[in-house]
Amino acid sequence: MIANHGDTDRVHLVFDIMVNDQITSMFEQVRGEHRKEIEVKDKFTPEDKLRIISHLRMLNTAVAHQLTDKMEDDCK
């Protein structure tokens, strides 16, 4: 369930794109109050990671296999 407890509407966008110089430049231009950078911390348990790997493998795509190969290497 998603809850917005703030006073403003929010939109969550997912971009399924390859990052290139143009995209990087667009994000670098954002300044001030509209830009928020967060530190990403590893929040998944080993069991969660294995479940994610299993579901990604079911997608049976080249990108999914690349991700799962890296995740499996990181778990070692």
VENTA-V960290 format. One record per backbone hydrogen bond with DSSP energy under -1.0 kcal/mol. NH is the residue of the N-H (numbers start at 1). CO is the residue of the C=O. Records with the same first field share a line. If there is no record, write none. Layout:
NH: CO / CO
This chain:
17: 15
24: 20
25: 21
26: 22
27: 23
28: 24
29: 25
34: 31
35: 32
49: 45
50: 46
51: 47
52: 48
53: 49
54: 50
55: 51
56: 52
57: 53
58: 54
59: 56
65: 61
66: 62
67: 63
68: 64
69: 65
70: 66
71: 67
72: 68
73: 69
74: 70
75: 71
